[in-house]
Amino acid sequence: MTILSDFAPSRDRRLLKGLMGRSFERLGGAVRDLHGTEQIGYWRGLAQVTRGTTWLSKLVGWFFHFPPAGFYPRMSVTVLRDRVGEVWMRGFGGHDIKTRLLPTAPGARIVRESFGLVEFDLKTGVKDGALTLDVVGMRTLGVPTPRVLWPHLTAEETQEDGWFRFDIRIDLPWRAPLIHYLGWLEGSAATAKRMI
């Protein structure tokens, strides 16, 4: 028995692969590796973060624990797979973002990401080997949030020279900038297991 035994799924139920079906195989290799975590995965890299400057964007950023603007040469992502879904821990220096990803109806290609009291339904897509994500639903304290209050998300995850590359831009509903983070990661589940 290992420390990971309680988290290991009884069969292959990798989150995005199960939701996306055959389209998952059209993603770049680095993207499939990161989203193909079966137990635990650890990735390291760097990121550049830009933040909105209005008082409201600062307030929303504080609520979601977004990292300050700046360059992060030692960014990390840890993905823990359990029997329910995945826990994602993104480390930006001393600023960490922890979310949970959960499956929705098979075939819907929608993953649910929970930031504690707020949940987002994200529609997955594939464009030229890149994973794209779009907000198609939002709930606050379990209550559906009116569409006019949904953030605008432009998200692309792709492979670049063997690296996992992410480019995530989130704007407030009226397109005022909230956060933009761009970066590159490398690593594997094997790397994480060696570190335990």
N, C-alpha and C positions, 0 to 999 in steps of 0.2 A: 504493500500500500504506500502511495506517495502523498505528498501534501496536496497534489492536484487531483486526487482521486474523486473528491466530492464535486469537482467542477467538470470532470470529463463527461461528455455526452455519451449515452449508450450506443449511439449510431451517428453516422455522418449527418449532422444537422447544421452545418455551417450557415450562418444567417443569410448573407446575401446570395450565396449559391442556391439555397433553398427557395428564396423569394424570386430570383431572377431567372432561374431555369437555365436553358441553353445559352441565353444571352450573356451569362456570366463568363462563359468561355471566350467571348469576344473582347474581354478586357485585357489590357496589357499584363504581362507576367508579374510585374511588381505589384500591381493593383490586386490581382488575384491572390498573390501571396499574403498581402496584408489583410485582406478581407476573407481569406481562407483559414483563419486561425481556428484550430480545433480545441486547443486547451489554453495556452497562453503565448502571446507574442510580444516582442519588445523591439522597437525601432528607435534609432537615433538619427539626428540630422540638425538642420538649421532652419530658421524661419525669420521672415521680416513681417512685422505687425504694424498696421496703420489703423488708427482709431479716429472716429468722428469727434468733432470738437464742440458740438452744441451741448448745452446743459442736459438735454434729454438723452442724447446718445451716451453721454457720460454716465447718467443715472442708470440707463438700461445696461450698459456695459458693466457697471458695478454690480447690478443685480445678478447678472449671469457669470460673474467672476472672470470676465475677459481680461487678458493680460494687457499691461500698458503698451503703448506704441514703442517700437524699438527693434533692434536686431538681436536675435537669440541664437548664438552659435552652438548651443547645446540643448536643443529642443528634443523631447522624447515623447513617444506614444507607446502605451502599454494596453494591450487588449486581452481581457480575461473572458473566456467562454464558459458559461455555466449552463444548467439545464433549461434556463428560461430565455436567455439571449446573450448579450455581450455587455461588458463594462469597459468603457473607454476612459483612459486617464491620459490626458495630454499635459505635459510639463513644459512650461515656459519659464525657465529659471526657477524662482520661488513662487510662481503663479501657476496653479494647477486647475484644470477644468476636468471634472468628472461627469460623464453622462452614461446613460444606459440605453442600449439599442435593443428593441424588441421586434419580433416578427408580427406581421398582420396576416390577412387572408392569403393563402397560397395562390400564386398566379397574379396577385394584384401588383407585385413589384414595388410595394410600399413598405418602408421601414419606419418604425416609430422611435424617435429619439427623445428621451426624457431628461430635462434639466431640473429635476426636483419637482416643483409645483407646476411647471410648464412643459407640455409635450408637443412635439411637432411630427406630423406625418410627412415623410419625404419620398417622393416618387423617384425611383431609380431609372436611369436610362444609359444607353451606350452611344457615344459619338466618336468615331475614328479611334476606337480602342480605349477611350476615356470614360470613366464613370461620371455621370452627371446626376445632380440632385436638385429637385424642385419642391418647394413647400406646397402641399395640397391639403393641409389640415393643421389645426392648432387647438389645444385645449389648455385652459388654466384652471387648476383645482378640479380637473375632470370635466369641466363645462366647456362646450365648444365656443371658441372665440370667433367673433364676427370677422369675415374675410378682410374687411377694410383695415383691420388691425394686424394682419399677418405681415411679417417681415418679408422683404424681397431677397431671395437667395440666388446667387450665381456661384455654383460649385462644380469644380472639375478636378478629378483625380486621374492621373495618367502615369505612364512610364516614360522616363527621359534618361537615356544613356544608362539604363539599368537601375536607376533610382526611382523611388516612388515620389512623384511630384504632386503637390496639392496647391490649389489656387481657390480660395474661399472668400467670397465677398458677401457681406450681409448689410443691407440697407434698411432703414426704417420704412414704414409703409409709403411715405411720400417721397421715397428715394434719397433721403438724407443719409449720408454715410454713417454706419455703425461700427463695423470692423472689417478689415481686409487682411487676411494672412496668407502668405505665399512661402512655400518652402520645399525642402527635399528631405527624404528619409531613406535609410537603409537598415536592414536587419532581418531577423527571421525568428520563428518560434524556437529554433535550436539555440539561438543566441540567448534567449531568455532562460531556457532550461539550464544552460551552463552557469547562469548567474545566481541561481537559487541555492 
